[in-house]
Amino acid sequence: MKKNGRIEYKECVGSDIVFTSEVLDVLEKLHDKFSNKINKFRSIRKKNLHEIIKDSDINPVEKLFTESSNSNEWKLDVPDELFIPGIEISGPSSQTSMFINGLNPTPSGFRADGDLDDDEDASGHTLQDTVNSAINRKGAVIGNLKFYDEEKKKNYEVVPGKLPFFMHRERGLLLDEEDFLIDGNPISASILGTTLTLMHCGREQQKKGDFIYFYIPKLETENEAIFWKEFFDEACRVIDNLDSNKIKAIMLVESLPIALNMENILFSLGKYSAGFNAARWDLKASVLEFIMGRPDLVWPDRFEVNVASTPFMVSIFRHLVAVCLKHGGVPIGGMATALPSRDEDINKMAASSITSDKTWEAENGFLRGWVAHIYHMETASKPFKDLHSSGWAPTEDMKNPELYPLSNINLKPEGELTKEGTRRNVRTIIEYLEGWFNGRGAKGIDSLEGVAGKRPALMEDLATARISIAQTAQRIMHSSICHDTGDAHSKKFTEEMFNQEFQDIISIRPEKEEIYERARNLGIDWLNNYLDFNFDPLSYYQRNNY
């Protein structure tokens, strides 16, 4: 660890570039002002969640729903750039080759409108990832970002031309950075990542006349939105050459509490507020956590819980759009996760599915969506661009949140609960954790690997692993019966499934037996903690313990 006054941090590639004396001074000031408040938020979250899940008589919707006290007419001040219809390419900002690819055009010349440069769920959650992200983002803005892949013997450079606008996503309020300490205590990963982005990439963006845009993940309450308003205010006070009027943020609706209090939260972020994103996967995971103790709300296989056909998700996302449209905000849709295949039939299947999904989003008022791979960028963008170029405009009803009430939504989707669905969850968990042990936050996964039929692999990040863990725990907790086999879920039943899936995987990839064994063992521990109502984030687990 390198020591500098009160600060100690693990040296890594590029840390000498990123952690200047100016940066360290600002980090100390922001840590001192905000760290206690973040710790209080964490305690409040845990208390509120446990109060609900440990009493099966509590209806989570009734408990969490908050009437809007900000339903009067007010408008956000949002840059025109954020109203461009189309697509944002998503990927880890720490992996330089992937980051550059996302900024570049496809062979046909199509370039994404925005770039979701992610140091959160698609990241490996290490200090090295955050340092890499700071360097890569700044290099892209300045125009000198290059990378040579020694293994592939391949050069990566940003192709000249107008780049997508950057949407920076840092780690959320629950997470710390264990390798960066102040007075012996880990700094909040939110404070660390956001400060580095403002000081390195952000100031360069503002020098060029650009805005700095953030996605704010894992928010739950009005007070947390107010925290971010105060954080940006203070950051602009202590960081030289930073204009608070040119910082905007879109909040991710990826927890049940924020979904049931959107209008108030949009207002609470103040002048930085620019809209909402419909973060499907983490929202599902959050719902599963809040209903974990309810035997009457056990979910069917998660693969059947689709946005367009699940009533409570339709209601939440139409309400999201209405709140944004009413107040001049930007509604952003979800992720298209399909990866390209060498089999053109599979690519056509993926394109059809993406088109259907993005058409639903566009027709329901979303301006853009996200896509996980450059191969499908143009396909994912087309429904948004075509609809808006046709002269289409949202109806007045679409701008009225009161027409999409959330106070009585039913959080139980319809569908089958099967052993095969649980098996696919277990497969996803093991495969995702193998990638996590290798420092990746997102990985291409086919949970039906080895099963006959054609389908694309999907780029899965931490949210999918959370859903898989939560759903499996819920089924064990309530001894749920499999509709396809009649089996009852239990810890023994599920651990046997972990072992079976592990054996199947290493029969395909025997050279990776050791790391998949670690992934299986961590997966079982993670599941057992969920059964004890301990929903601590994956980054709380130490890789070296497995």
C-alpha positions in Angstrom: 0.0 0.0 0.0 1.2 3.5 -0.8 0.8 6.0 2.0 0.2 9.7 1.5 -0.8 11.4 4.8 -4.2 10.0 5.9 -4.6 8.1 2.6 -3.3 4.6 1.8 -4.0 2.9 -1.5 -2.9 -0.2 -3.4 -0.6 0.8 -6.2 -1.7 -0.5 -9.6 -1.1 0.3 -13.2 -1.8 3.9 -13.8 -2.5 4.9 -10.1 0.5 7.3 -10.2 -1.3 9.1 -13.1 -4.7 9.2 -11.5 -4.0 9.9 -7.9 -2.4 13.3 -8.1 -1.9 15.5 -5.0 -4.9 17.6 -6.1 -7.1 14.5 -6.5 -6.1 13.1 -3.1 -6.9 16.4 -1.5 -10.3 16.5 -3.0 -11.1 12.9 -2.1 -10.2 13.6 1.5 -12.5 16.6 1.6 -15.5 14.8 0.0 -14.9 11.7 2.1 -14.9 13.8 5.3 -18.2 15.5 4.3 -20.2 12.6 3.0 -19.0 9.2 4.3 -21.0 9.3 7.5 -24.2 10.1 5.5 -23.6 7.2 3.1 -23.2 4.8 6.1 -26.5 6.1 7.5 -28.2 5.4 4.2 -26.9 1.8 4.2 -28.3 1.2 7.7 -31.7 2.7 6.9 -31.9 0.6 3.7 -31.1 -2.6 5.6 -33.6 -1.8 8.4 -36.4 -1.0 6.0 -35.8 -4.1 3.9 -35.7 -6.5 6.8 -38.8 -4.9 8.4 -40.7 -5.9 5.2 -39.2 -9.3 4.5 -39.4 -10.7 8.0 -43.2 -10.0 8.3 -45.2 -11.8 5.7 -48.2 -9.7 6.5 -46.6 -6.6 5.2 -47.5 -5.8 1.6 -44.2 -4.3 0.1 -46.2 -2.0 -2.3 -48.4 -0.6 0.4 -45.4 0.0 2.7 -43.2 1.6 0.0 -45.6 3.5 -2.2 -45.3 7.3 -1.7 -47.8 9.8 -3.0 -46.2 12.5 -5.0 -45.8 15.8 -3.2 -44.3 17.3 -6.4 -47.0 16.7 -8.9 -47.4 20.3 -9.8 -46.1 21.8 -13.1 -42.3 22.1 -13.1 -39.8 21.4 -15.8 -36.3 20.1 -15.9 -33.5 21.9 -17.7 -32.1 19.1 -20.0 -29.6 19.6 -22.9 -31.0 18.9 -26.4 -28.3 16.3 -26.9 -30.0 14.0 -24.4 -33.2 14.0 -26.5 -31.6 12.3 -29.5 -33.6 9.1 -30.2 -31.5 6.0 -30.8 -29.2 3.7 -28.9 -26.5 3.7 -26.3 -23.7 1.1 -26.4 -22.9 -0.3 -23.0 -19.7 -1.9 -21.7 -17.0 -1.8 -19.1 -15.0 1.4 -19.2 -12.1 -0.4 -17.6 -11.5 -2.8 -20.5 -9.8 -0.6 -23.0 -10.3 -2.7 -26.2 -14.1 -3.0 -25.5 -14.4 0.6 -24.6 -12.7 1.7 -27.9 -14.9 -0.7 -29.9 -18.0 0.8 -28.3 -17.0 4.3 -29.4 -16.2 3.3 -33.0 -18.6 2.8 -35.9 -19.6 -0.5 -37.3 -18.2 -1.7 -40.6 -21.3 -0.1 -42.2 -20.5 3.2 -40.6 -23.2 3.3 -37.9 -22.1 4.8 -34.6 -24.0 4.7 -31.3 -25.6 7.9 -30.1 -24.4 7.5 -26.5 -21.8 5.4 -24.7 -22.7 4.0 -21.3 -19.2 3.7 -20.0 -19.7 1.5 -17.0 -17.6 1.1 -13.9 -20.5 -0.5 -12.1 -22.3 -3.8 -12.9 -20.2 -4.5 -16.0 -17.0 -3.9 -14.1 -14.9 -6.2 -12.0 -15.3 -3.9 -8.9 -11.6 -3.4 -8.3 -9.4 -0.4 -7.8 -7.6 -1.3 -11.0 -11.0 -1.1 -12.9 -11.7 2.4 -11.5 -8.2 3.6 -12.3 -8.4 2.2 -15.9 -11.8 3.8 -16.3 -10.5 7.2 -15.3 -7.6 6.9 -17.8 -9.7 5.5 -20.6 -12.4 8.1 -20.4 -10.0 11.0 -20.3 -8.0 9.6 -23.2 -11.2 9.2 -25.3 -12.2 12.8 -24.7 -8.7 14.2 -25.4 -8.4 12.0 -28.4 -5.2 10.0 -27.6 -6.7 6.7 -26.4 -4.9 3.7 -28.0 -4.4 0.1 -26.9 -2.3 -2.8 -28.1 -3.5 -6.3 -27.2 -0.4 -8.4 -26.8 -2.3 -11.7 -26.9 -4.3 -10.9 -30.1 -1.5 -8.8 -31.6 -4.0 -6.2 -32.4 -4.1 -2.4 -32.2 -7.2 -0.5 -31.1 -7.7 3.2 -31.8 -10.7 5.5 -31.8 -11.8 6.2 -35.3 -12.0 10.0 -36.0 -15.4 11.6 -36.1 -18.1 12.7 -33.7 -18.0 10.4 -30.7 -21.1 9.1 -28.9 -21.9 11.3 -25.8 -20.6 9.7 -22.6 -22.9 8.4 -19.9 -20.7 7.7 -17.0 -21.9 5.0 -14.5 -20.0 4.7 -11.2 -20.5 2.2 -8.4 -23.5 2.8 -6.1 -23.9 3.9 -2.5 -23.7 0.4 -1.1 -20.1 -0.2 -2.2 -16.7 0.7 -0.8 -13.3 0.5 -2.4 -11.3 -1.8 0.0 -8.0 -0.9 -1.6 -8.3 2.8 -1.0 -8.3 3.8 2.7 -8.7 7.1 4.5 -7.8 6.9 8.2 -7.7 3.2 7.8 -11.3 3.0 6.5 -12.4 2.2 2.9 -13.6 5.1 0.8 -17.1 5.0 -0.7 -16.8 3.6 -4.2 -19.3 6.3 -5.3 -17.2 9.1 -3.9 -14.1 7.7 -5.5 -15.4 6.9 -8.9 -17.5 10.1 -9.3 -14.6 12.3 -8.2 -12.1 10.7 -10.5 -14.5 11.1 -13.4 -15.2 14.8 -12.6 -11.5 15.6 -12.2 -10.0 13.7 -15.1 -12.6 13.2 -17.8 -15.2 15.7 -16.7 -13.0 18.8 -16.8 -11.7 17.9 -20.2 -15.3 17.5 -21.4 -16.2 20.9 -20.1 -13.1 22.5 -21.7 -14.6 21.4 -25.0 -18.0 22.9 -24.2 -19.6 19.5 -23.4 -21.8 18.5 -20.5 -20.8 15.8 -18.1 -23.5 13.1 -17.9 -23.9 10.4 -15.3 -26.2 7.5 -14.7 -26.8 7.1 -11.0 -27.4 3.5 -10.0 -29.0 1.8 -7.0 -30.9 4.8 -5.7 -33.9 4.2 -3.4 -35.1 7.4 -1.7 -35.6 11.1 -2.0 -32.9 11.7 0.6 -30.4 9.8 -1.5 -31.3 11.9 -4.5 -30.8 15.0 -2.3 -27.4 13.5 -1.3 -26.3 13.4 -4.9 -27.5 17.0 -5.4 -25.4 18.1 -2.4 -22.5 16.0 -3.6 -22.3 17.6 -7.0 -22.7 21.0 -5.4 -19.8 20.4 -3.0 -17.6 18.7 -5.7 -18.0 21.8 -7.9 -17.0 24.0 -4.9 -13.8 22.1 -4.1 -12.7 21.1 -7.6 -11.3 24.0 -9.7 -12.7 24.7 -13.2 -15.9 22.7 -12.9 -19.2 24.2 -13.8 -22.1 22.7 -11.9 -24.6 24.0 -14.5 -23.1 21.5 -17.0 -23.5 18.3 -15.0 -26.7 16.2 -15.5 -27.7 12.8 -14.3 -30.2 10.2 -15.2 -31.3 7.9 -12.3 -31.7 4.2 -12.8 -35.1 2.8 -11.7 -33.6 -0.5 -10.5 -35.1 -0.8 -7.0 -38.7 -1.2 -5.8 -38.5 1.9 -3.5 -37.5 4.3 -6.3 -40.1 2.7 -8.6 -42.8 3.6 -6.2 -41.7 7.2 -5.6 -40.4 8.4 -9.0 -41.9 11.9 -9.2 -40.6 13.0 -5.8 -37.1 11.5 -6.5 -36.9 13.2 -9.9 -37.6 16.5 -8.3 -35.2 15.9 -5.4 -32.1 15.7 -7.6 -32.6 19.4 -8.3 -30.8 21.1 -11.3 -28.8 17.9 -12.0 -31.9 15.9 -12.8 -32.4 14.8 -16.4 -34.6 11.7 -16.4 -34.9 8.0 -15.6 -33.7 4.7 -17.0 -35.9 1.5 -16.9 -33.3 -0.8 -15.4 -35.1 -4.1 -15.9 -32.8 -6.7 -14.4 -31.8 -5.0 -11.1 -35.5 -4.0 -10.6 -36.5 -7.6 -10.8 -33.8 -8.6 -8.4 -34.9 -5.8 -6.0 -38.5 -7.0 -6.2 -37.5 -10.5 -5.4 -35.6 -9.4 -2.4 -38.5 -7.4 -1.0 -41.0 -10.3 -1.5 -38.6 -13.0 -0.3 -40.6 -13.7 2.8 -44.0 -13.9 1.0 -45.1 -17.5 0.1 -48.0 -16.1 -2.0 -45.6 -14.1 -4.2 -43.2 -16.9 -5.4 -42.2 -16.1 -8.9 -42.3 -18.3 -12.0 -39.2 -18.9 -14.0 -37.5 -15.5 -14.5 -37.2 -16.2 -18.3 -41.0 -15.7 -18.5 -41.1 -12.4 -16.7 -40.9 -10.1 -19.8 -41.3 -6.4 -19.6 -44.1 -6.1 -22.2 -46.2 -9.0 -20.9 -45.8 -8.5 -17.1 -48.5 -6.2 -15.8 -46.6 -4.7 -12.9 -43.5 -3.9 -15.0 -45.7 -2.4 -17.7 -47.3 -0.1 -15.1 -43.9 0.9 -13.6 -42.3 1.7 -16.9 -45.3 3.6 -18.4 -45.4 5.6 -15.1 -41.7 6.3 -15.5 -42.2 7.6 -19.1 -45.2 9.7 -18.0 -43.2 11.3 -15.1 -40.3 12.1 -17.5 -42.6 13.5 -20.3 -44.6 15.6 -17.8 -41.5 17.3 -16.5 -39.3 17.5 -19.6 -37.0 14.6 -18.6 -35.5 11.8 -20.7 -36.9 8.3 -20.5 -34.3 5.6 -21.4 -35.2 2.0 -22.0 -33.5 -1.3 -21.2 -30.7 -3.5 -22.5 -30.6 -5.7 -25.6 -28.2 -8.4 -24.4 -27.8 -10.7 -27.4 -24.3 -11.4 -28.7 -23.4 -12.1 -32.3 -23.0 -15.7 -33.5 -21.2 -17.3 -36.4 -24.6 -18.8 -37.3 -26.5 -16.3 -39.3 -29.8 -17.9 -38.4 -29.1 -17.1 -34.7 -28.3 -13.5 -35.6 -31.6 -13.2 -37.4 -33.4 -14.6 -34.4 -31.7 -12.1 -32.1 -32.4 -9.2 -34.5 -36.1 -10.1 -34.5 -36.3 -10.3 -30.8 -34.4 -7.0 -30.3 -36.6 -5.2 -32.9 -39.8 -6.4 -31.1 -38.5 -5.3 -27.7 -37.2 -1.9 -28.8 -40.4 -1.2 -30.9 -42.4 -1.8 -27.7 -40.1 0.7 -25.8 -40.3 3.3 -28.6 -44.1 3.1 -28.9 -44.4 3.5 -25.1 -42.4 6.7 -25.1 -38.8 5.7 -24.5 -36.3 7.7 -26.4 -33.3 5.3 -26.4 -32.4 1.9 -25.2 -29.1 0.1 -24.4 -27.3 -2.5 -26.4 -24.5 -4.9 -25.2 -22.7 -5.4 -28.4 -21.8 -3.3 -31.4 -23.1 -6.0 -33.8 -26.7 -5.3 -32.8 -26.4 -1.5 -32.4 -28.1 -0.5 -35.6 -30.9 -3.0 -35.2 -31.6 -1.8 -31.6 -31.5 1.8 -32.7 -33.8 1.6 -35.7 -37.2 1.4 -33.9 -36.5 4.6 -32.0 -35.1 6.5 -34.9 -37.8 5.4 -37.4 -40.6 6.2 -35.0 -39.4 9.7 -34.2 -38.4 10.5 -37.8 -42.0 9.7 -38.8 -43.4 12.7 -36.9 -44.8 10.5 -34.1 -45.3 12.3 -30.8 -46.4 11.0 -27.4 -50.1 11.4 -26.6 -51.3 13.7 -23.8 -52.3 10.5 -21.9 -48.7 9.2 -22.0 -47.6 12.4 -20.1 -50.0 11.8 -17.2 -48.6 9.7 -14.4 -52.0 9.5 -12.7 -53.2 7.2 -15.6 -50.6 4.6 -14.6 -51.1 4.2 -10.9 -48.7 2.1 -8.8 -50.3 2.0 -5.4 -52.0 -1.4 -6.0 -49.7 -3.3 -8.4 -49.4 -7.0 -8.0 -45.8 -8.2 -7.8 -46.5 -11.8 -8.8 -46.2 -12.5 -12.5 -48.0 -15.4 -14.2 -46.1 -18.4 -15.4 -44.6 -21.9 -14.7 -42.2 -22.6 -11.9 -39.9 -25.4 -13.1 -36.9 -27.4 -12.2 -35.4 -26.5 -15.5 -35.8 -22.8 -14.6 -33.9 -23.3 -11.4 -31.2 -25.3 -13.2 -30.7 -22.4 -15.6 -30.4 -20.0 -12.7 -27.7 -22.2 -11.2 -25.9 -22.5 -14.5 -26.0 -18.7 -14.8 -24.7 -18.2 -11.3 -21.7 -20.5 -11.8 -20.8 -19.1 -15.2 -21.1 -15.5 -14.0 -18.9 -16.1 -11.0 -16.3 -17.8 -13.2 -16.0 -14.5 -15.1 -16.0 -12.5 -11.8 -13.1 -14.5 -10.5 -11.3 -13.5 -13.8 -12.0 -9.9 -13.1 -14.9 -9.4 -15.4 -18.2 -7.9 -14.5 -20.1 -9.1 -17.6 -19.8 -12.3 -19.5 -21.5 -14.0 -22.5 -23.6 -16.9 -21.1 -25.8 -19.5 -22.6 -27.8 -21.1 -19.7 -29.0 -23.7 -22.2 -25.5 -24.8 -23.3 -25.6 -28.4 -24.5 -29.4 -28.4 -25.0 -30.5 -28.9 -28.6 -31.7 -25.8 -30.5 -30.5 -22.4 -31.7 -30.4 -19.3 -29.6 -27.9 -16.4 -29.0 -25.7 -16.2 -26.0 -26.5 -13.3 -23.8 -24.2 -10.7 -22.2 -25.0 -11.1 -18.6 -23.8 -8.7 -15.9 -24.2 -8.7 -12.1 -27.9 -8.0 -12.2 -28.7 -11.3 -13.9 -26.7 -13.1 -11.2 -28.6 -11.3 -8.5 -31.9 -12.3 -10.0 -30.8 -15.9 -10.3 -29.6 -16.0 -6.7 -32.7 -14.3 -5.3 -35.1 -16.4 -7.3 -33.4 -19.7 -6.3 -33.4 -18.6 -2.6 -37.1 -17.7 -2.7 -37.9 -21.2 -4.1 -35.9 -23.0 -1.4 -37.4 -20.7 1.4 -40.9 -21.7 0.5 -40.3 -25.3 -0.6 -41.7 -24.5 -4.0 -42.9 -27.4 -6.1 -41.6 -27.8 -9.6 -44.5 -27.9 -12.1 -42.5 -30.0 -14.5 -41.2 -32.7 -12.2 -43.1 -32.5 -8.9 -39.8 -32.0 -6.9 -39.8 -29.7 -3.9 -37.0 -27.2 -3.6 -34.7 -27.6 -0.7 -31.1 -26.7 0.1 -30.0 -30.3 -0.6 -32.0 -30.4 -3.9 -30.3 -27.1 -5.1 -26.8 -27.9 -3.9 -27.0 -31.2 -5.9 -28.0 -29.0 -8.9 -24.9 -26.9 -8.3 -22.7 -30.0 -8.3 -24.4 -31.4 -11.4 -24.0 -28.1 -13.4 -20.4 -27.9 -12.2 -19.7 -31.4 -13.5 -21.4 -30.6 -16.8 -19.4 -27.4 -17.3 -16.0 -29.0 -16.6 -16.9 -31.9 -19.0 -17.0 -29.2 -21.7 -14.1 -27.0 -20.3 -11.9 -29.4 -18.2 -9.0 -27.0 -18.3 -10.9 -24.6 -16.1 -12.0 -27.0 -13.4 -10.3 -25.1 -10.5 -11.9 -21.7 -11.2 -15.3 -23.3 -11.8 -15.0 -25.1 -8.5 -14.4 -21.8 -6.8 -17.4 -20.3 -8.6 -19.6 -23.2 -7.5 -18.5 -22.9 -3.9 -19.0 -19.1 -3.8 -22.4 -19.6 -5.5 -23.5 -21.9 -2.7 -22.3 -19.5 0.0 -24.0 -16.6 -1.7 -27.2 -18.6 -1.9 -27.0 -19.6 1.8 -26.6 -16.0 2.8 -29.7 -15.0 0.8 -31.6 -17.7 2.7 -30.6 -15.9 5.9 -31.9 -12.6 4.4 -28.4 -11.4 3.9 -28.4 -9.7 0.6 -24.9 -8.1 0.8 -23.5 -7.2 -2.7 -21.1 -9.6 -4.4 -18.3 -7.2 -4.0 -18.5 -7.8 -0.2 -17.1 -11.3 -0.8 -13.3 -11.8 -0.9 -12.1 -13.6 -4.0 -9.1 -14.9 -2.1 -11.4 -16.9 0.3 -12.4 -19.3 -2.5 
